Amino acid sequence: MKPMISKTIILCLSTASLGVLFSACGKKAVQPPARPPAEVSVLTVSPENVNRTTELPGRINPMREAQVRARATGILLKRLFEEGSNVKEGQGLFEIDPAPLQASLNSAKAAVAKTEAALIVSQSNVERYEGLVKINAISRQIYDQAVAALAQNKAELLAGKAAVETAELNLGYAKVTAPISGRIGKALVTEGALVSATEATELAVIRQMDPVYFDFTQSSTEVLRLKRAMENGSLQKVAPGAARVTLSLEDGTEYPHAGKLLFSDIAVDATTGMITLRAEVPNPENLLMPGMFARAQIVEGVTTNAIAIPQRTIIRGAAGTSTVLVVTDDNKVELRSIEIDRTVGTKVVLAKGLKPGERIIVEGSQKAPPGSVVKPVPFTEAGATNSVAVVP
């Protein structure tokens, strides 16, 4: 009986195992949850009116620059200005020791007084001798000598008066004044230094800083094109013969005051074929400094219905190609080739590649390869500003 019981147990266990196996095979395998589409920020392309501009690099120069030099010789006693400050025309800047110059003036005045006394005597002699020579009481020679002495004394008096004027001028030059109004730099000499009128010792430099000049060079062909554009009215003008100019500074910021481009007094350099042009720019805050690099923009016209997109959305290829990621109507990512017309601020104006109403990816492109499905959300940037000049 024991062997039969063991076989019965084994058969029952085998039957139970097969039942469990068939039951497990009848159930479906558990699938992992599907990944949601990646979220990307998109910008809807819309047409704009964009200014067509010409960019001109150049440097800032003062409108007037004066070198303050010594016109009297002597020891420098005082500096009468604060370095780096604004000075007015005629304001005192330096004082040279006036004592030797005053002494020279006194000496010249004494010489004039001596000559005037001699002149009185000479005049009296001539008047006395004139009657005597008529009655032959004196020789003609004596009379002629008296007339010559009178003329000599008159000449000496004129020379003496000129010497007095020169001495007075030199004494006035002891106080050095500003020839123009503007900003003065550091003093080039210190108190106690000997300055010379003969060597015209340079004491300081004054630069007129409001307004300033923006100087740049352009080819004669480009200048002719700009002049024709101004004649036909496509250039924005601020005055007859002066086109409107705006500046971008070295840090990329736009200068708040517009200037005017001047076309007068220009000549072509025969060796290079270039022309130096000049724009006049207001500088009330003295923000523009001589030698500063800047870029000028001249508005030549307006492009209507232009497609402008942020530069950050563009993918640059190795061969110089440019592409953007476009989100289609079914939220799929498409790699689109574009052609760039020009760059304006932080945006680029396209020649072709996009149409109004299409959506391009601004942020999240690393999570959205071409062909993938994404979840688009409108792009917003706190404090973002539109760098493209849009005409209302």
Buried (B, 14 or more C-beta within 10 A) or exposed (E): EEEEEEEEEEEEEEEEEEEEEEEEEEEEEEEEEEEEBBEBBBBEBEBBBBBBBBEBEBEBBBBBEBEBBBBBBBEBBEBBBEEEEBBEEEBBBBBBBBEBBBEBBEEBBEBBEBBBEBBEEBBEBBEEBEEEBEEEEBEEEEBEEBBEBBEBBBEBBEBBBEBBEEBBEBBEBBBBBBBBBBBBBEBBBEEEEEBEBEEEBEBBBBBBBBBBBBEBBBEBEBBEBBBEBBEEEBBBEEEEEBBBBBBBBEEEEEBEBBBBBBBEEBEEEEEEEBBBBBBBBBBEEEBBEBEBEBBBBBBBBBBEEBBBBBBEBBBEEEEEEBBBBBBEEEBBBEEBEBEBBBBBBBBBBBEEBBEEEBBBBBBBBEBBEEEEBBBBEEBEEEEEEEBBBBEE
